[in-house]
Amino acid sequence: MDKKIAFLRQEGIIHPDKLGMTIGIVGAGSVGGWTALALSKMGCSNVAVWDGDEVAEHNAGSQIFKMADSERPKVEVLKEKLSLLTEFPIIAINSFWDGGFASENIVISAVDSIDTRKRLSESCGGWFIDARMAGNALEIYCIDTRSPEDVAFYESTLFPEEETLPIACSGRSVVYNVFVCGGLIADLVAKIANGEKPPREILFDFQNLTLFK
């Protein structure tokens, strides 16, 4: 059976033959899980996801998991669900990212820590996509780590971990925001695969329904 038949309706937008590049997603939670679903649904056939966490009951509201998945490894549950919903299951790595990448062409940061984001960007040898989400707002940065100009721009968006603004537990995540975030990341991957220049910065605010590129 030719799996590519599933993608006939999108071939004029992004052909699955262009989506065989290696993609690493660090984090399988709110952003990482939905991004993995979007990429697999789009036809990305070589996606690896790192996460050493287990599913918690409070993840069920904004993540791909159910409460019944509680206490199981996130990446293993994610792989099961994507295997049911998509043609290309992910490579599940049930551990926290250890500080290096093998041959990933695109690295996607779906983590909470600014320090980890910085380490990820420094370890990446190609395209780096960093998603930041809080409540009704999201930011996505997309840089070519081989470009000194891009790297300088990205470093200007970083700040010390202790300066992170506290967010009330009940205002951290909502599913429509991470749905959109996963879709925008998939669009960036498609642009890269098509040889287009992706925007370096995307800001979206649901409160004002405003998108800035």
N, C-alpha and C positions, 0 to 999 in steps of 0.2 A: 504493500500500500504506500502510495506517495503522499507523505505528510504535507507536502507543499500545496496540495489541492486546497487545504484549509485556508490558504492565504491569497486565493485568486482575486478577491475583491479589493485587496490593498496593493497589488503589484504595481499600480501606477503611482503609488505614494512611496512605498518602501518595499523592495523585493526581498523575499526571505533569503535569496542567494547572497545578499550583501550582509547578512546578520550572523555570520559564523564566527565573528571575532570573540575573543575571550573577554568576559565581563565578570568582575568581582564586586559583590555587594557585601559591605561589612555592616551587619545588623539585620535582623529578621523581624523587627517589630513593626511599628506603625507605618513608617516610610518604606523600610526594606521589603516587607512582605508584599505590599500592594505593588511596589515597583517590580519585584520579581514576577508577579502575576502579569503585569502589563507587558514586560519584556518577553515572557514566554508566549503570551497570547499574540504578540506581534511577530514571533518567529525566531527570536534569539535562541540559538541551539546550544550555547556553551556558556551558561551562567552558573557561577559558584557563589554560595552564600555562607558567610561566617557568622556564627553566633553561639555562645556558650550558655545562654540563659534558658530557663525553662518557662513554659507558659504559666502565667498567673491569671486568676479569675478576672481581675480587673482589666486584662488585655482584651477581653471579648468585645468590648464596645467599639474600639477603633482599629483593631487589628484583625487579621484574617482568621483568627482562632475562635473556638467556642469555649465556653466555660468547662465543658467536659474534657477539653484538651489539657486542663490544668496539670502541672507538675511533669509534663512531658517535654523533651527538648524541642525548642522552637523550630530549629531547622528541619528536624525529622518530620514534624507535623506539617510544616510548610511544604516540604517535598511531597508528602502524601496528597495534600489538597491540590497542588499544582498538577500532579500526575493524573488526577481525576478531571481537571478542567482544561488542560493544555496538551499540546502535542509534544512539547519538549520539557521534561522535568529538569529541575535544577540539580546541581552538585551540592549536596548538603555537607557542610563542614561543622561538626558539633563541637566547636571550641571558639574561644575568643581569638580575634586576629592576633598573630604573634609577632608582627613587625616586619613582614616581608611579603612580596608578591613574586610569583614565578614569571608568567608571561602575559598577564592581563593587559589587554589593549585599552580597556576602560575600567576605572575603579570608581565605585559609587559609595559615598560615605552616608550611612544612615544611622549615625551614632549620636549620643548626647553630649559628649565631651569635646570642648574646643581643643584641648591638648591632643586627643586622639585624632581629630581632624587634621591637625598640623602634621602629625607623624604619618598619617595616611598619604597626605599630599606629597610629603618628602620621599615616601617609598614608591610612589607611582612613577612609572616611566613613560606614560602616555597621557590619555585624557583622564581628567579627574573631575567628578561631579559631586558636589557637596550640598546636601539638602538640609535646611534648618527650618524647623516648624515649631510654632507655639500657638495653641488656641486657634484663632481665626486668621493667622498670618503665616506666610511661608516665604522663604528665601532659597534660591537655588543658584549656586555658582558653578560654572563650567569652564575649566581652563585646560590648556595644553601645557603640561608640565615641562615640555621641551622648549617653551617660549619664555624667556626671561621677563618679558613684559607681562604675560599672563600671571606668572608666579608672583611678581611684584604686586600686581593688582590683588591677587588672592590674599597675600600676606597682609595687605592693608585692611582686610575684613576680619582679621583675627584679633583677639584681645585676651588678656589674662583670665584664666579659669575663674578666679575669685571675683571677677567683675560681672559674671553671669547674673542676670536679673532673676530673682526668685519668682516662681509662678505657682499659684495655688494649685493643689493637686487636681481640683475639679475643673481647672481651666487649661489643662495642658494639651489635650488632644481631642479631636472630633473627626469622625470618619470621612466627612465630605472633604475636609482639608487634605487628608493624606491620600484620598482617591485622586484628587487633582494633582497633588505633588507627584504621585507615581506616573500619571499620564504625561506631565510636563517633562519628567526625566526620560520617559520612553521617547518622546518627541526629540529631545536632545540627542539620544542615541541614534535615532533615525537620521537626523541631520548629519551627524558624524559619518554614519555608514554611507550616506549619499554624497559625501565629499563637500557638503555645505559647511559654512562657518557658523557654528552655533553662538547664540548670545552668551556673553560672559556672566551675565547677571539677570535673574528673573525675580521680581518681587511681586507678591500677590496678597491683597488684603480683602478678605471676605466681608469685613465690616463695611467697606466702601465699594466693594466689587470693582477693585482697581487692579490692573495688571501693568507692571512697569518692566520694560526690557532694556 
